[in-house]
Amino acid sequence: MSRILALDIGTKRIGVAVSDPLGITAKPLDYIKNDENVFQNIKSLIESQNISTVVIGLPITLKGLQGQQVEYTKDFAEKLKQYIPNINIVFIDERFTTSLAEKHLSQTKKKKNMKEYIDSLSAVFILQTYLDSLFFGK
């Protein structure tokens, strides 16, 4: 059974989460550096985890506007699609994922260790939102 991958696209790091084989829960993976190897690293992950769909969070503003980061994310997704043409890419509103991740981590991690986990935990919230929408409807 194939899995679903979520990406929280940042200019330095990309948060990563993967679903279980049944598509019920999301778990964080180590972030990926957003460098010259980023697309190869994502492709390797897609192949090793048997990924069929990539969910990418769109950082829409609280007012519902699409700023520069949304354009950056869409451009990134387009390059990813060119690199891996057969992958299905889905966008999901990620408005509150970073703040949810920060709140969760502030209760469980020391402040200095939070940066290591924030991106992938945000990806978990992105993926879980998507999985819940599939299960419970939109």
DRENDO-1510 file (C-alpha; in Angstrom, 1 decimal, always signed):
<recs>
REC; n; res; u; v; w
REC; 1; MET; +0.0; +0.0; +0.0 .
REC; 2; SER; +1.3; +3.4; -0.8 .
REC; 3; ARG; +1.9; +6.2; +1.6 .
REC; 4; ILE; +1.4; +10.0; +1.5 .
REC; 5; LEU; +4.3; +12.5; +2.1 .
REC; 6; ALA; +3.9; +16.0; +3.4 .
REC; 7; LEU; +6.3; +18.8; +2.9 .
REC; 8; ASP; +6.6; +22.1; +4.8 .
REC; 9; ILE; +8.7; +24.1; +2.3 .
REC; 10; GLY; +11.1; +26.6; +3.8 .
REC; 11; THR; +14.1; +28.4; +2.2 .
REC; 12; LYS; +16.6; +26.6; +4.4 .
REC; 13; ARG; +14.8; +23.4; +5.6 .
REC; 14; ILE; +11.9; +21.3; +4.4 .
REC; 15; GLY; +9.8; +19.7; +7.1 .
REC; 16; VAL; +8.8; +16.1; +6.2 .
REC; 17; ALA; +6.1; +13.8; +7.5 .
REC; 18; VAL; +4.8; +10.5; +6.1 .
REC; 19; SER; +1.5; +8.6; +6.6 .
REC; 20; ASP; +1.2; +5.1; +7.8 .
REC; 21; PRO; +0.3; +2.6; +5.1 .
REC; 22; LEU; -3.4; +2.9; +5.8 .
REC; 23; GLY; -3.4; +6.7; +5.5 .
REC; 24; ILE; -4.7; +7.3; +9.0 .
REC; 25; THR; -1.8; +8.9; +10.9 .
REC; 26; ALA; +1.2; +11.0; +10.2 .
REC; 27; LYS; +4.7; +10.8; +11.7 .
REC; 28; PRO; +7.6; +13.2; +11.4 .
REC; 29; LEU; +10.8; +12.4; +9.5 .
REC; 30; ASP; +14.1; +14.3; +9.6 .
REC; 31; TYR; +13.9; +17.5; +7.8 .
REC; 32; ILE; +15.6; +17.9; +4.4 .
REC; 33; LYS; +18.1; +20.7; +3.7 .
REC; 34; ASN; +16.8; +22.9; +0.9 .
REC; 35; ASP; +20.0; +22.9; -1.1 .
REC; 36; GLU; +21.2; +21.7; -4.5 .
REC; 37; ASN; +20.4; +18.1; -3.6 .
REC; 38; VAL; +16.8; +18.8; -2.4 .
REC; 39; PHE; +15.0; +17.2; -5.3 .
REC; 40; GLN; +17.2; +14.1; -5.4 .
REC; 41; ASN; +16.7; +13.7; -1.6 .
REC; 42; ILE; +12.9; +14.0; -2.0 .
REC; 43; LYS; +12.9; +11.6; -4.9 .
REC; 44; SER; +14.9; +9.0; -2.8 .
REC; 45; LEU; +12.4; +9.4; +0.0 .
REC; 46; ILE; +9.5; +9.0; -2.3 .
REC; 47; GLU; +11.0; +5.8; -3.7 .
REC; 48; SER; +12.0; +4.3; -0.4 .
REC; 49; GLN; +8.7; +5.1; +1.3 .
REC; 50; ASN; +6.5; +4.0; -1.6 .
REC; 51; ILE; +4.9; +7.5; -1.8 .
REC; 52; SER; +1.9; +8.1; -4.2 .
REC; 53; THR; +1.0; +11.6; -3.2 .
REC; 54; VAL; +2.9; +14.6; -1.9 .
REC; 55; VAL; +0.9; +17.1; +0.2 .
REC; 56; ILE; +2.5; +20.6; +0.3 .
REC; 57; GLY; +1.4; +23.2; +2.7 .
REC; 58; LEU; +0.6; +26.6; +1.3 .
REC; 59; PRO; +1.5; +29.4; +3.7 .
REC; 60; ILE; -1.6; +31.6; +3.1 .
REC; 61; THR; -1.9; +34.6; +5.4 .
REC; 62; LEU; -4.4; +34.9; +8.2 .
REC; 63; LYS; -6.4; +37.2; +5.9 .
REC; 64; GLY; -6.5; +34.5; +3.2 .
REC; 65; LEU; -4.0; +36.2; +0.9 .
REC; 66; GLN; -1.2; +34.6; -1.0 .
REC; 67; GLY; +2.1; +36.3; -0.5 .
REC; 68; GLN; +5.7; +35.7; -1.7 .
REC; 69; GLN; +6.1; +32.5; +0.3 .
REC; 70; VAL; +3.1; +31.0; -1.5 .
REC; 71; GLU; +4.7; +31.8; -4.8 .
REC; 72; TYR; +8.0; +30.3; -3.7 .
REC; 73; THR; +6.2; +27.2; -2.6 .
REC; 74; LYS; +4.3; +26.9; -5.8 .
REC; 75; ASP; +7.5; +27.4; -7.8 .
REC; 76; PHE; +9.2; +24.7; -5.7 .
REC; 77; ALA; +6.3; +22.3; -6.3 .
REC; 78; GLU; +6.5; +22.9; -10.1 .
REC; 79; LYS; +10.2; +22.1; -10.1 .
REC; 80; LEU; +9.5; +19.0; -8.0 .
REC; 81; LYS; +6.8; +17.9; -10.6 .
REC; 82; GLN; +9.4; +18.4; -13.4 .
REC; 83; TYR; +11.9; +16.3; -11.5 .
REC; 84; ILE; +9.4; +13.6; -10.6 .
REC; 85; PRO; +6.7; +13.8; -13.3 .
REC; 86; ASN; +4.6; +10.8; -12.1 .
REC; 87; ILE; +4.0; +12.1; -8.6 .
REC; 88; ASN; +0.6; +13.5; -7.5 .
REC; 89; ILE; +1.0; +16.9; -5.7 .
REC; 90; VAL; -1.8; +18.3; -3.5 .
REC; 91; PHE; -1.8; +21.7; -1.8 .
REC; 92; ILE; -3.3; +22.3; +1.6 .
REC; 93; ASP; -3.8; +25.5; +3.6 .
REC; 94; GLU; -1.1; +25.5; +6.4 .
REC; 95; ARG; -2.1; +28.7; +8.1 .
REC; 96; PHE; -1.9; +27.4; +11.7 .
REC; 97; THR; +0.5; +24.5; +11.4 .
REC; 98; THR; +3.7; +26.3; +12.6 .
REC; 99; SER; +2.0; +27.9; +15.6 .
REC; 100; LEU; +0.5; +24.5; +16.5 .
REC; 101; ALA; +3.9; +22.9; +16.2 .
REC; 102; GLU; +5.6; +25.6; +18.3 .
REC; 103; LYS; +2.9; +25.3; +21.0 .
REC; 104; HIS; +3.3; +21.5; +21.1 .
REC; 105; LEU; +7.1; +21.7; +21.1 .
REC; 106; SER; +7.2; +24.4; +23.8 .
REC; 107; GLN; +5.5; +21.9; +26.1 .
REC; 108; THR; +7.8; +19.0; +25.3 .
REC; 109; LYS; +11.2; +20.3; +24.2 .
REC; 110; LYS; +13.8; +22.8; +25.4 .
REC; 111; LYS; +13.8; +26.0; +23.5 .
REC; 112; LYS; +17.3; +25.4; +21.9 .
REC; 113; ASN; +16.2; +22.1; +20.5 .
REC; 114; MET; +12.9; +23.3; +19.0 .
REC; 115; LYS; +14.3; +24.4; +15.6 .
REC; 116; GLU; +15.4; +20.8; +14.8 .
REC; 117; TYR; +11.8; +19.6; +15.1 .
REC; 118; ILE; +9.5; +22.5; +14.2 .
REC; 119; ASP; +9.6; +22.0; +10.4 .
REC; 120; SER; +8.8; +18.3; +10.4 .
REC; 121; LEU; +6.2; +18.7; +13.1 .
REC; 122; SER; +4.5; +21.4; +11.0 .
REC; 123; ALA; +4.6; +18.8; +8.2 .
REC; 124; VAL; +2.8; +16.3; +10.5 .
REC; 125; PHE; +0.0; +18.8; +11.1 .
REC; 126; ILE; -0.2; +19.5; +7.3 .
REC; 127; LEU; -0.5; +15.8; +6.6 .
REC; 128; GLN; -2.9; +15.0; +9.4 .
REC; 129; THR; -5.2; +17.8; +8.2 .
REC; 130; TYR; -5.1; +16.3; +4.8 .
REC; 131; LEU; -5.7; +12.7; +6.0 .
REC; 132; ASP; -8.5; +13.8; +8.3 .
REC; 133; SER; -10.2; +15.6; +5.3 .
REC; 134; LEU; -10.0; +12.4; +3.3 .
REC; 135; PHE; -11.5; +10.4; +6.2 .
REC; 136; PHE; -14.1; +12.9; +7.6 .
REC; 137; GLY; -14.8; +14.9; +4.4 .
REC; 138; LYS; -14.0; +18.5; +3.8 .
</recs>
